[in-house]
């Protein structure tokens, strides 16, 4: 894909994400209520298809434009959310949000966007076809790593209702992912069980 096309695609994406409030969109379009929580997060049951979320574990933070499910490990921005929830392609999700926001995208831009996304998909597939060594612990991919972390933390959270501490651990991990601190992720993973055990002891001592 040409650099000019990449810049145009990113410009459309950035315009949509800058205009659309994630919480307002979800409440307007999916008819769910998001409960305000600490640190700018809002909570509801998971919106992911095929995830029966009996204990609300789906968080949305409009300040950083991200969502995540502490149970199934799903995460991403608003475009990814619309893709998964509504079963759309990247282009369709982007245009859906543009329409919601009242951002005009003419037919020629629509076709051009489709061509750019198809080229990006080919680029991604070419990358995936290579022998990739993932930088996460045990060479897990990022989704698998996040699912493994979520599984450990969710069991602890259900047993203790220690939501604030768990939220802090996710924030800590998010900062590492944002900085691409893979050594930090390795340390986080290798010490997670001990951290959970120590936190349990701390809670028991304070009872």
Protein Blocks (a to p, Z undefined) as FASTA:
>chain_A
ZZklmmmmmmmmmmmmmmpcfklmmmmmnopacdddeehiacdddfbghiacfbgcbdcd
fknopacdfknopacdfklmmmmmnopafklmmmmmmmmnopacdfklmmmmmmmmmmmm
mmmmmmmmpccddfbehhiafklmmmmmmmmmmmmmmmnopmklmmmmmmmmmmmmmnop
aklmmmmmmmmmmmmmmmmmmmmmmZZ
